Amino acid sequence: YMFKLRGNYNAEEKGIEFKAYNEVKDLVKKLPYKLTRAQERVLEEVLLDMSRPTAMNRLIQGDVGSGKTVIAFLALINCVKSGYQGVMMAPTEILAAQHFDTIKSYLDIIKENISVALVTGSLKMSYRKEIQEEIRNGNIKIVIGTHALLSDELEFNNLGLVITDEQHRFCVRQRAMLKSKGLNPDMLVMSATPIPRTLSLVLYGDLDISVIDELPPNRKKIETYFIGSDKKERLFNFVKKHLDEGRQAYIVCPLVEESEKSELISAKEYCEELKKSYFKDYNIGLIYGKMKNEEKEKIMDDFYNGRIHIIVSTTVIEVGINVPNATIMIIENAER
C-alpha cells in the first residue's frame, strides 16, 4: 500500500524533462577519478528520473566519503545544460562554502564556464543584493547556500532543481519553501545519516531512495573504540603521538544539559583544562553553537590549514567538514 501511495504521489506531479543526459555522461569521463559502481548506479537513477516528465523526489543516502557531492554536481550540470537554474542548500555556512569550493573545482576540471554563487547570512547587504539581482535575471546558474536561500528577497529566473544536503537538518516546510521558488522543480535530498529502509519509507514516504553503498577504493576502515574514563591519560598519549606525526584531532563535548549556557561553560572549561594540562604544547580551537559565524569560519579555516592541532567542539560540528588530515575524533560522554 505504501509503494502504491508513493507511486501515485510522484505520478501526479508534472515536472521538467531535462535533456542533457548524454552531455553529462560525456563529462563524467573528464573527472579526475572513475566513479564507483554504486555512484554510477545512483547517477543513472537520478539522470533517468530527471529526464521524465514528472517531478523527481529522490533521497540519496550514503556514508561520509561515499561521493554524494559529485552526484549532486552532475545533476546540477544536467539542469543547467537543459536551460534551468539549480540550487543546493546546506545546514551550515562551513558546509555550504565547502560545497561551493568543490563545485567550482569540478567546473575547472571539466572546463565548463558556468556561473556559481554562494549565498549565506554573513554576506554584506550590498553584495547580497547584487547577487540576488544576478540570480533573478538568470545570469547565475548554480546557487549554493544556507537557510539564507529561503529569504523572500531571493527569486530565481527559472529554477529547475533543488538539492538539500544533510536532509535531517531541514524540515518539510523548508524543503517546500525552497521548491516553491520554481515551477515544480525536481528535488534531490542527500543524507549521510544511515536510516533503515523500512523506517525511511515512513519518514520519506514521498521519496524514491538511492543508496551509495560502496566507498571509493583505498579508503581505510574506520576503527571505533569504547573506553572508560579511567583510560583518559593513555588515550591522550595516543592522540599526542598522532599530533606529533603531523595529524589533527577533534574532541566533541555533547551538551551536559539542554541549555546554551551550560553547553558553552562545559565546552569552554574543558578546553581550558586541556590547554593547561595534557595539550599545553599544542594549539586548540573551540567551536560552539552560539558563536558568531565569522569566528567559526576563522577557526575552521585555521584547522583546515593546519594552524590548529585540536578542535574542541559541541555537536555543532556534526555536519560535513572535510579535513582529511584530522584522523582522530574523541567523543566525551558518548552516551549523550
N, C-alpha and C positions, 0 to 999 in steps of 0.2 A: 504493500500500500504506500509506504514511504517513497519507493522508487517511482511509482506512478505519479504521486503528488509532485515530486521534483521534476519529472519529465514534463508535466503539464505546465508547471510554473515557468520553465525556461522556454517552452514552445510558444507561449502566449506573447512573449516579449519580442517585438520586432527589433532588429538591430542592424548594424552596419556590416556589409560584406567587404572585408578587407581583401585586397587583391595582389599583395606583394609577396606571396608565398615563395615563388621561385627566386626572386631577388634576395630574400632573406636567406634561403638555403645556399645561394652562391656566396653570400657574405660570411657564413659560418666557416667556410674554407679559409678565410683570411684571418681568423682568430689565431692567437699565438699557441693554442693548445687544442687538442682534439676533445670534443665533448665526450663524456662518459655515455654508456648505453642508456642509463637512466635519464640523463639530460636530453639525449636525442629523442627518447620516447615521449618525455614530457613536452619538449618543444613541438613535436609533431601534433600532440593533443591540443596544445594552445593554438598553433597556426591553423589547424583544421577547424577548431571552434571559431576562430576569428573570421574564417572565410565563409561561414554560414550566415544566412540572413536573419538569424536570431541572436539576441544579445548573449555574449559569453558571461557566465558566472562561474569562475573556476578558482579553487584553492590549490596552491602549490605548497606542499608540506615537505620539508627536507632539513636534515640536520645542519648545524653550523658548518660551513665549509663544503657543502654538497654542490654549491654552484647555482643558487636560485637567481642571483642578480643578473647573470648572463642571459638567463631565460627571459627575465623581465626586460632587459636591454633589447633582445631580439624581437620581443613583442612590440616594444615601442618603435623600433625601426619599421616593422610591418605596418604599424599605424601611420607613421609619418610618410612612408613611401606610398601609402594609399591616399594621401592628401588630408590627413587629420592631425590634430594635436594630441599628445599623450601626457599624462600626469602621474607622478609617483609620490605617495605620501608616507613619511616615516615618523615614528613617535618622538624622536629627539633630534635636536639640531646636529649633534655629533654624527648620528647615523645618516641624516639627510645629506650632510656635507660629504660623508664618505661615499654615498651612492652617486652624488654629483661628480666627484673626482673620478670614480670608477667609470661612469658612463662617458665622461669626457675622454678618458684614456682609451676606452674601446673605440670611440669615434675616430680618434687619431690613428689607431692601429688599422682600422678598416678603411681609412682615408675618406670618410664621409663628412661633408661640411654641413652639419645640422646644428641649428642654434639651440642651446640649452640654458635654462636659468635656474637659480637656486632661490627659493622664497622661504624666509624664516622670520620669526618675530623680531629678531635683533637687527633687521635691515633698517638703515636710515630711511625716514619717511620719503625724502625727495627721490632717493634711488628706487624705493619700492614703487612709487607712483610711476616712475619711468618704465620699470619692468612690467607693471600692470598694463600700461598702455601698449607695450610691445606684444604682450600676450593677447590683449583684446583685439589687436588688429592682425593677429596671426603670424607675426614675424618670428616669434619664439615658438618652436615646435615641440620641445620637450621641457616640462616643468617638474622640478624635484623640490619637495619642501616638507614642512611640518604642518601642524594644525593651522598655521597662518594661511594655508591654502583654502581654508573654509570661510575666510573673510568674504563678506558680501561685495566688497570692492573688487575682488578678483573675478573677472569674467573672461571666458575663453571665446575664441573665434569659432572653432568647430572641434570640440573635444570628442575624441573617438575612443580613448582607452584610459581607464582609471586603475591604478595599481596601488594597493596599500600593503606596506611591509610590517611584519610583526602584528598580524591581524588581531590577536587577543588584546592589543592595547587600544583598539578602536571599537566604539560601539556601532550598532547597526545604523543609528541616526547619523553618525558622522560619515559613514560609508555612503548613505543615501544623499547627504548634503553635497558631497563631492560629485556623486553621479549626476545630481540634478543640474550641474553646471554644463552638461551636454545633452544632446537629444538621444537618450538611451544608449550611452556608450557601453562598450564591453568592459567587464570587471574582472580583474585578476587580483586575488589576495594571497599573500605569502606568509608563511609562519615556520619558525624553527621549533615551535613547541610541539612535541610529539603527542598526538591525540589518537587514541584507539579508533579504528574505523567505525565501530558501532556508535561510539559517542559522537564522532564528528557528524554522523547522519542526523543526530538530534540537534547539535549546535549549529551546523551549517546545512540544514535541510535543503536550502535553495542552491547549494553549490555542488558542482562536479569536483571530484577530488583527484589530483595528480600527486604522486609521491616520488620524490627523488631519493631512492633507497640505495644509493651507491656513492661512496666518496671517490674523488679523483685518485689516481694511482700515487703511490709513495707517501700517503698520509699515514702517520703512525697512530696506533690505537691510543685513546685517552685512558690513562690509568686513574682510577678513583679509589681513595682510601678513606676509611673512617677511623679516627684515632681519638683517644681520650685526652682531656686537657692536661693530664699529668705528663704527657709526652711533648709538651709545648717547646721545651728547650731543644730537644732533638729535632723537632720539626723546623724550628727557626735556623738551626745549624745547616739543615738540608737546603733551606731557601738561600742562605748566605753563600753556600757552595755554588749554586746556580747563578747568583748575582755576580760572584767573583769570576765566573766564566763568561760574563757579559750579558746574561739574560735578565729578564724583568719579572715582576710578580704582582698579582692582585691579592688584596686581603679584603674580604667582604664582611661587613658587620650588619646583619639584619636588624630590623627595629627591635629594640628591647621592649618598648611599649608603643601603642599605636598613636604616637604624637610626634610632631615635627621637632618639638623642643627636646624630647628625650633622644630622638634619632640623632640630632645634632650633638648633644652632650656626649652620648656614648661613643659616637664615631670620633669626635674631637679628642676626648680623653684618651681613647685607645691609641689614637695616632700620636699624641704627645708622649704617652707611655713608651711606645715603640721607639720614638726618636731619642728618648733619654736612655733607653736600656739596650735592647737587642740590636737595634739597627742605627746606632748613633753615627756610624761612618757612612751612611747611605742617604740619598735624597728621597724623601717621602712626600707624596702629594695626597690631598684629601678632597673627596668629592661627596656631596650630599644633595638631597633633593632641592632645598630652597636656595641653593647658591645661585648667584647671577650667572646667566648663560655664558657671558664673556669669560668669567673666572673658570667655569667648567671647561670651556673650549681651550683656554690657555693651558690648564693642567693636562688635558688630554693631548694637546699638541706637544707639550714637553715630554710626556710619557712616550708618545709615538716616535719622537725624535731622540729618545734615549737619555734626556737630561734628568728624568726622574726614574729612580730604580723600582720603587714600590708605590702602588696606588692603594690607599685605604679608602673604601667606599661603602655607602649603604647600597641597598639593592637597586638604586637608580642606575647602576652600571649594567643592569641585566641585558639591555639590548644593543647588540651589534657594534662593538668597537673592535676593529680588526688590527691587532698589534701582534704580528707573528712572532716577535721576539719575546713576548710575555709567555712563559712556559709553565707557570705555576699559579694556581688560584687556591687560596685558603678561604674556607667559609667558616667563620666563627659561629657557634650556636646553630649548626646546620639544621637542627630540628625546627628552627623558625623560618 
